Structure formats: structure tokens, C-alpha cells
Amino acid sequence: MNRIVSRALLLGLVPVAAVALSACNDSDDTGMPGMNHGGTSSASAPASGTANAADVEFAQMMIVHHQQAVEMAKLAETRAADAEVKTLAAQIKGAQQPEIDKMTGWLAAWGRSTAAPMGHDMQSMPGLMSDGEMKQLAAAQGNAFDKKFAQLMIAHHNGAIEMANSVLANGADPQVKALAQAIVSAQTAEVAQLQKIVSRL
């Protein structure tokens, strides 16, 4: 009888163990809050524990900064006359929109808003165009647009480089710093190209 009872107990424990293991596996899939947002993989997003205040502010501010550069680049599609200006504008748009998407994903992973920090004067952001300057650019056509676009984008890029250098000095997250370094490298080269464009127009 003891052998029969022992066997019955053993068989009865197997389903319980299976359920317990299943529960453990389920908790592994959902036990990391913030690792999956809207079905999008967060593999490229920095871990929230590595980002400091400088990283968060950089992402929030650079999204706004990049959005304006993309807007300027879109204006070139119908207003620019110079082939090099058109090509460079498309290059800027092609590079900065994915960076906006990346930084938006980071902020979501960090549980932070994509809005710029409260109380920050947007017009004081390095290189950001005023509403008046954007209206002047939108009103220009042909050669006048090309020259104004190049001049304004030089200032815009230099502002982005300043912001990137700041987070390189004060940030903590490796992926944020990698993006900042990429911005410095790419936009420094584009500033040199834009300066040559201004000189020949």
C-alpha cells in the first residue's frame, strides 16, 4: 500500500510542478516593465537605469531641433533650385527622421514625455530658427531660397553640435553618447559643405 500511495502522490505532483514552471516562464516574459511598447522591440533603446537627466533632456530637445531641420529640408523639395542644396536637404531629412524615431523610442522606454522640459524657452535652444526666420525661408524661392537655406542650416547644425557636445560631457547612457557623436561627425561635415555652397551662390 505504501508503494501505491507513494506512486499516486508522485503522479499528483507532476501537474503541480508543470503549472509552477509554466508560471515562472510567464513571469519571465512580462516581468520586465518597459521592455515592450506597442509591440515594438526595445532592443535598441537604452536601459532606463543608465540614462541620467542630461540624456533625457538631450533626447527631448533634440527631437524638437531635428523636427525643425526636417521641416526646412521639406521646404527645399519645392523651393530649391540648386541641385546640391536639394540633394543635401534630402540627406538631412533621411538622416534626422530616423534619429527622431530612435529618441522617441528611448523616451518611451524611460517612461518620459517627448515634450521639451517644462519652462524651457524654445527660442533659446542653440541654432533653433525663430518663427519669423522659418516664414522667410518658406517665402523664398530659387537662388534666394538656396542661399538662405544654407545659411540657416549652418546655424542650425552648429546648434545641434553644441547640444551633442554637451551630452557627451554630461550624459551617462552609451547609446545616447553614440548618437551624439554621430551627430557631431555628420553635421560638422555638412556645415563644411554648406559653407562652400554659400560661397558659390
Protein Blocks (a to p, Z undefined) as FASTA:
>chain_A
ZZmmmmmmmmmmmmmmmmmmmmmmmmmmmmmghiagghiafklpccfklpcfklmmmmmm
mmmmmmmmmmmmmmmmmmpmbfklmmmmmmmmmmmmmmmmmmmmmmmmnopafbdcehia
fklpghiacfklmmmmmmpgcjllmmmmmmmmmmmmmmmmmmmmmmmmmmmbfklmmmmm
mmmmmmmmmmmmmmmmmmmZZ
